[in-house]
Each structure stands twice: as structure tokens, then as C-alpha cells.
Amino acid sequence: GHLTWKIRMVVDIGSLVYDANDTLESWFDPRKFVSRRFEKRFRNSKQNRNRLYSFSPEDGIYTRTGKDTVYATPLDVLDDVSFLYVVRTLPLEVGRTYEFHRYYDIGKNPLVVRVLGRETMELPDKSKAPCLLLAPVIGTTGLFRPQAKARLWLTDDARRIPVQIKADLGFGAGTLRLRKMSLAPTEAP
């Protein structure tokens, strides 16, 4: 019953030591800037795990498939993927640290983003773009956990395209790069 945007983040890692094909999908309400649903699909050589969370921001609760418990959550709830979307919309200033108490798992708040600086990065079309270098911390597990010391590069323009992520993956450092992109055609004036 709510307008949502479906935002997907796919991480595909292959190495001699570890492989994973992880998909995180968020159903994001662009009118209220909150999450409505969040799905995690993790597939690696050790196990397959799927989790689906349903959020009711109006009631401050969420549920998880396979669990009979109803959990409390912030009224302006965000999941991992929707949080990254929201960060892209903010006027980020170099040297500042931003804290958010909007993560669905209240005990893992605050989410933190430090803006470390600016760097020039190459995009898939070989053009160069100025980028903001961020240090995000989301929750206590995953790619953006505190121990991962993750770095995220976003273009420093209106598009705020995620260009690269570097993080400690637990078995060594890894770099995830934007490999391809397609931009919506511009409309005539």
C-alpha cells in the first residue's frame, strides 16, 4: 500500500580462499525516507542464508521471517542499503562525522559516517570524477562493520555514484569497484 523504490546491492567475490554472491534488497519509501522491507540473500561456499525483514515505521516495529517475535525499531527506520541511499542525498562536508539513530536493529545504533576527504577516481567509461571518501560503519557484522575499516568513494556531484568500496573482509582486504553503469537519458527541456 506504499510507493517504494527497490534498491539492490550485489556483492560478488571469488578467490581461492573465499567466494560469495550476496544480494541485499531494500524496499525504500521515497516519500517518508524510510525502509518498508529488507531482504538479505547470502550464498557462499559454506552456507546459504536468506533473511526477510518487514518494517512498519508508523508503529515502530519490524518482523523477520522464521521468527515469531516483533521487534521495536525507530519510526524513521533504515536498513543497510536504504541507509547508503540516504547518505548519498546529504550535503556531506569533509572533516565531519555524522551519526544516525535510524538502524532497524536499535542495539546496533548509531550508524556513523566520517567524511575523510576527496580523491579523483576513474569511472567505468574511463572518465575521471572527483569523489568523496567516506568511512561508514553500519551495524556489527558485514562489509561495513567497525573491524572492516571500510572506505566508500562517492562521486562528489549531484549523482553521488558509489565508485569503490575497500574493506577488511575477515580473511584479507578486498576492493569492490563499479564495473558498469548506465545513466537514465536526460529529458528535453
N, C-alpha and C positions, 0 to 999 in steps of 0.2 A: 503494500500500500504506500510505499515511499519511493520517490525518484532516487535512484542510486547510479553511481558510476562504478563499473567493475574495474579494479586496478589489479594487475597481475605482475608479480616479480618472480622470475625464473632464475635459478642458480644451477648451472650445470658444471660439475667439477669432475675431472678424470685424471687420475695419476696412478702410479704403481702402488701407492700406499692407501689411497682413499678415492672413492668415487661417490658421487651423489647427483641426483636430479631432483631438486626441491622446487616446489611451486607454492607460493603464498598468494592468496587472492583476497582482496578486500572489496566489500560492497559498501561504498562510501556515499553518504548523503551530502551532495554539494550545496544544499540549501542550509542545512544546520551544521555542516562541517563536523559530522560525527560518523562513526562506523555503525553499520547495521548488521554485518555478518563478516566473519573472517574464517578462511579455510587454510590449513597447513597440510601439504602433502609432501612427505619426506620419503624418498626412495634411495637407499644406498645398499651397498653390498651386505650390510649387517642386518638391516630390518626395514620394513615398510611401516610407516606410521601416518595415519590421517587423523586430523582433528578439525572439527567444525564448531565454531562459536557463533551464537546468535545473541545480538545485543538489543536491549530495549532502553535507549538513553532516557526516554521520558520517565521510566520507572527506576532507573539507576541499577539495573540488573543485567546479568548475562547467564546463558546456559551453555553447556558443552555436550556434544553428542556422546553418549555412553556413560554419562554421569547424571544422577538424579538430583544433584544439588543446584540450587540457584545462588549465584554469587553476586555480591554488591560490586558496583562499578561506578566511576564518575559519570555524571549526567552528560558531560561533553566527551564521551569515550572515544578513544582511538586505538587501533591495533597497530602492529608493526608497519604495515605497508601504508595505511592511511596517514600515519604519523609522518612518514617520509614525504608524502604528498603535501601535507600541511606545512612542513618545514620549507618546502620549495616556494611557498606562497609568501613567506615572511620577508621583511626588509632586513636581511642579515648584515651585521656590522662586524668587520674584522676586529678581533680582540675581545669580543663579548661572549658571554656564556648564557645560554637560555635554558631554563628549566620548565618542564611541563608536568603537571599532575593529572594527566588525562589518560594514562595507560589503563587498559581494561583490567589488568591484574593489579589491584591497588597496592599490594605489598611490594611491587617492583617499581613504584614511582619514587623519585621523579625520573622522567626521561630527560636526558641532558644533551645539548648540542653546543660545542665550543667552536667558534669560527677562528681558525688558526691563521689564515692568510689567503693570498691569491697566488695562483700559478697559471701558466698557459699550458693547455692540453690540446692534443690533436684529436679531432672528431673522425668518425669513420669515413667521411668524404674527403679526408686529408686536409681540411681547413683547420686553422688554429683558432682557439677560443679562450678568452680569459675565464678562469674558473675560481670559485670559492673553495677553499679547503676546509672541510668540517671534520670534527671528531664527535660522532654521535654515539650515545650509549642508550640502548633500548633493552630493558629487561635484564635478566641474569643469565640467559642462555642464548646461543645462536651467534650469528655473524657480528652483531653489534653489542655483545656482552662486554662488560668492563675489561676483562682479561684479553679480549681480542685486539684492543688498541686500534680499532677500526678508523679508517680515514675515508672520507667520501668527497669526491670532486663534483661540483655542480657548475654548469656554465653560469657566469656572472652576467646574465642578461635576463630579459623577460621570460625566456623559455625555461631556464633552470633545469637543463637536461642533466641527469646523472651520467657522468662520463666514466668514472672509475671508482672502485672500492678496493682498498687494501686492508687486510686483517690477518691476525694470527688465527689460523683455522684449527688449532689444537695439536696438529702434527707438523706444523710449519707455517710460514707466511704464504699467503695467496693473494693474487691480484685478479680482480674481475673487471674486464674492460667492456665498454659498449662496442659491440661488433657491427651492428647495423641500426639504421634509424630511417624512418620516413616521416616527413612532416606533412601536416594537412595542407592542402593547397590554399593559398591566400584568396580571399574573396575580393571581387572587384569593388572599388569604392562606391 
